[in-house]
Amino acid sequence: MRTYVLGGLAGTLLLAGCTTGGEFSARDAGFSTVKSSTAALDKETVWVQNRAQAEKSTERVKGLLSASKLLDIETAVQIALLNNKGLQAAYADLGDASADVWQTTMLRNPTASIGLGGIGTPGLEAYQTIEGALAINMLALATRERDIDIAKVRFRQAEQNAALKTFELAANTRRAWINAVSSWETVGQLSQAQVAADAASALAKKLGESGAMTKGAQAREHAFYAELAGQAAQARLSARLAKEELTRLMGLWGDETAYQIPNRLPPLPKKLIVSEVIEAQAIQQRLDLQVARLELQATAKTYGLTEATRYVTDLEIISGFEAEREKEDGKTKKTATYAKELEFVIPIFDSGKARMRKSELAYMQSANLLAEKAVNVRSEARSAHEAYRSSYDIARHYRNSLVPLRTKIEEESLLSYNGMISNTFELLTDTREKINAIELSINAKRDFWLAAANLTAVVHGGVASSSPAAGAADAPAENAGGH
């Protein structure tokens, strides 16, 4: 008869190790924090983890697309938050972090061993011994609370990272929508100019045939039309690419890509609404700064753990039972012995100084990175605020001053040309300058709306562009009716 008995200590530890993981075992652990952290977006966010949720999200996206004849910027952001698969992958990191905390709350599994020994012929042993042992890592038990604290800090980091990814996607979608719409607005202006140039080119050809226009003047008209045709084609290409970027961010494909967007950006607001404490708001609310703070906290806890285990890297208690059966003079004699052992590493060669040094340097690195991040956040807030105010003034200047002046010059030049006072070259020059002024005005308006998007993002995170116009298409695509 074989007997295997666990010591009282081992049984107690096994009972202590039975845990459910609490809140961290939930499938959507931490997502409520992500929702509250991104409440400023005023958008619905979902963490898709099963087929039913995926189908519901897909139907919601289809409903938004079908309800919008021209896709506005807020709808585009909502679709991206519901449908972007990269964001869902970021949310999976949150689930991974919660599983890590859940795992850390459990005791490390003990190691059990059993052996059979004896002397004599198998099956007819004179002596037979059964040995059993259970090894439990005591160091893991001693550092368990600190390990759990570190895992929880990492989990809070994952929460903030998931919220940060949400803000980044929203900001990038806004920028993509602005770039795409401004591109089509530029195309609309070029298309109108191309129609006028086409008519002028056709007229020049007829005048040349009648001898009323020189060949040089005809060539200038034809060249101007050819230049505009090339610019318009390039603008359409740029606009299609800008719209495709928006499509990618919204996670659309197939028939879903047939959506249309406006051909013109909203007009400039009559006045600016800007908080004068934007720098303080960024320091308090920027999620990437909070992630850096948590990184320093996690590193500090790890440093403390390294210091606590500097000399002891492996410590185990082994409890066991030995049952021996001996046959003598036809009688069986049974004896049992209980044993407990403590195994640990003797720090003869590794005193732990190297590990302490690495932990110390990691802490200092995290502290310096946090300080640098705080300086950068302040600078980004000031830059975003300055870009917002200045781009507004620049856009108003082009709209109110330059474009009206160039329009007046072209009108006067046309009157002079019709009165035979000026030549074709002067008229074409003035027309080109007017087209350039309109394009500059469109780009300035685009830069303002990009600066407005960046100003919102700089408070929460998701600042991916170094300038208001970063990533914008310089010459964008077709007119009325949406694209």
JOZI-V44070 format. One record per residue. N is the residue number from 0. BURIAL is I if it has 24 or more other C-alpha atoms within 12 Angstrom, else O. Layout:
BEGIN
N_BURIAL ; N_BURIAL
END
This chain:
BEGIN
0_O ; 1_O ; 2_I ; 3_I ; 4_I ; 5_I ; 6_I ; 7_O ; 8_O ; 9_I ; 10_O ; 11_O ; 12_I ; 13_I ; 14_O ; 15_O ; 16_I ; 17_O ; 18_O ; 19_O ; 20_O ; 21_O ; 22_O ; 23_I ; 24_O ; 25_O ; 26_I ; 27_I ; 28_I ; 29_I ; 30_I ; 31_O ; 32_I ; 33_I ; 34_I ; 35_O ; 36_I ; 37_I ; 38_O ; 39_O ; 40_I ; 41_O ; 42_O ; 43_I ; 44_I ; 45_I ; 46_I ; 47_I ; 48_O ; 49_O ; 50_O ; 51_O ; 52_O ; 53_O ; 54_O ; 55_O ; 56_I ; 57_I ; 58_O ; 59_I ; 60_I ; 61_I ; 62_O ; 63_I ; 64_I ; 65_O ; 66_O ; 67_O ; 68_O ; 69_I ; 70_I ; 71_I ; 72_I ; 73_I ; 74_I ; 75_I ; 76_I ; 77_I ; 78_I ; 79_I ; 80_I ; 81_I ; 82_I ; 83_I ; 84_I ; 85_I ; 86_I ; 87_I ; 88_O ; 89_I ; 90_I ; 91_I ; 92_I ; 93_I ; 94_I ; 95_I ; 96_I ; 97_I ; 98_I ; 99_I ; 100_I ; 101_I ; 102_I ; 103_I ; 104_I ; 105_I ; 106_I ; 107_I ; 108_O ; 109_I ; 110_O ; 111_O ; 112_O ; 113_O ; 114_O ; 115_O ; 116_O ; 117_O ; 118_O ; 119_O ; 120_O ; 121_O ; 122_O ; 123_O ; 124_O ; 125_O ; 126_I ; 127_I ; 128_I ; 129_I ; 130_I ; 131_I ; 132_I ; 133_I ; 134_I ; 135_I ; 136_I ; 137_I ; 138_I ; 139_I ; 140_I ; 141_O ; 142_I ; 143_I ; 144_O ; 145_I ; 146_I ; 147_I ; 148_I ; 149_I ; 150_I ; 151_I ; 152_I ; 153_I ; 154_I ; 155_I ; 156_I ; 157_I ; 158_I ; 159_I ; 160_I ; 161_I ; 162_I ; 163_I ; 164_I ; 165_I ; 166_I ; 167_I ; 168_I ; 169_I ; 170_I ; 171_I ; 172_I ; 173_I ; 174_I ; 175_I ; 176_I ; 177_I ; 178_I ; 179_I ; 180_I ; 181_I ; 182_I ; 183_I ; 184_I ; 185_I ; 186_I ; 187_I ; 188_I ; 189_I ; 190_I ; 191_O ; 192_I ; 193_I ; 194_O ; 195_O ; 196_I ; 197_I ; 198_O ; 199_I ; 200_I ; 201_O ; 202_O ; 203_I ; 204_I ; 205_O ; 206_O ; 207_O ; 208_O ; 209_O ; 210_O ; 211_O ; 212_O ; 213_O ; 214_O ; 215_O ; 216_I ; 217_I ; 218_O ; 219_I ; 220_I ; 221_I ; 222_O ; 223_I ; 224_I ; 225_O ; 226_O ; 227_I ; 228_I ; 229_O ; 230_I ; 231_I ; 232_I ; 233_I ; 234_I ; 235_I ; 236_I ; 237_I ; 238_I ; 239_I ; 240_I ; 241_I ; 242_I ; 243_I ; 244_I ; 245_I ; 246_I ; 247_I ; 248_I ; 249_I ; 250_I ; 251_I ; 252_O ; 253_O ; 254_O ; 255_O ; 256_I ; 257_O ; 258_I ; 259_I ; 260_I ; 261_I ; 262_I ; 263_I ; 264_I ; 265_O ; 266_O ; 267_I ; 268_O ; 269_O ; 270_O ; 271_O ; 272_O ; 273_O ; 274_O ; 275_O ; 276_O ; 277_I ; 278_I ; 279_O ; 280_I ; 281_I ; 282_I ; 283_O ; 284_I ; 285_I ; 286_I ; 287_I ; 288_I ; 289_I ; 290_I ; 291_I ; 292_I ; 293_I ; 294_I ; 295_I ; 296_I ; 297_I ; 298_I ; 299_I ; 300_I ; 301_I ; 302_I ; 303_O ; 304_I ; 305_I ; 306_I ; 307_O ; 308_I ; 309_I ; 310_I ; 311_I ; 312_I ; 313_O ; 314_O ; 315_I ; 316_I ; 317_I ; 318_I ; 319_I ; 320_I ; 321_I ; 322_I ; 323_I ; 324_I ; 325_I ; 326_O ; 327_O ; 328_O ; 329_O ; 330_O ; 331_O ; 332_O ; 333_O ; 334_O ; 335_O ; 336_O ; 337_I ; 338_O ; 339_O ; 340_O ; 341_O ; 342_O ; 343_O ; 344_O ; 345_O ; 346_O ; 347_O ; 348_O ; 349_O ; 350_O ; 351_O ; 352_O ; 353_O ; 354_I ; 355_I ; 356_O ; 357_O ; 358_I ; 359_I ; 360_O ; 361_I ; 362_I ; 363_O ; 364_O ; 365_I ; 366_I ; 367_O ; 368_O ; 369_I ; 370_O ; 371_O ; 372_I ; 373_I ; 374_O ; 375_O ; 376_I ; 377_I ; 378_O ; 379_I ; 380_I ; 381_I ; 382_I ; 383_I ; 384_I ; 385_I ; 386_I ; 387_I ; 388_I ; 389_O ; 390_I ; 391_I ; 392_I ; 393_I ; 394_I ; 395_I ; 396_O ; 397_I ; 398_I ; 399_O ; 400_O ; 401_I ; 402_I ; 403_O ; 404_O ; 405_I ; 406_I ; 407_O ; 408_I ; 409_I ; 410_O ; 411_O ; 412_I ; 413_I ; 414_O ; 415_O ; 416_O ; 417_O ; 418_O ; 419_O ; 420_O ; 421_O ; 422_I ; 423_I ; 424_O ; 425_I ; 426_I ; 427_I ; 428_O ; 429_I ; 430_I ; 431_I ; 432_I ; 433_I ; 434_I ; 435_I ; 436_I ; 437_I ; 438_I ; 439_I ; 440_I ; 441_I ; 442_I ; 443_I ; 444_I ; 445_I ; 446_I ; 447_I ; 448_I ; 449_I ; 450_I ; 451_I ; 452_I ; 453_I ; 454_I ; 455_I ; 456_I ; 457_I ; 458_I ; 459_I ; 460_I ; 461_I ; 462_I ; 463_I ; 464_I ; 465_O ; 466_I ; 467_I ; 468_I ; 469_O ; 470_I ; 471_I ; 472_I ; 473_I ; 474_I ; 475_I ; 476_I ; 477_I ; 478_I ; 479_O ; 480_O ; 481_I ; 482_I
END
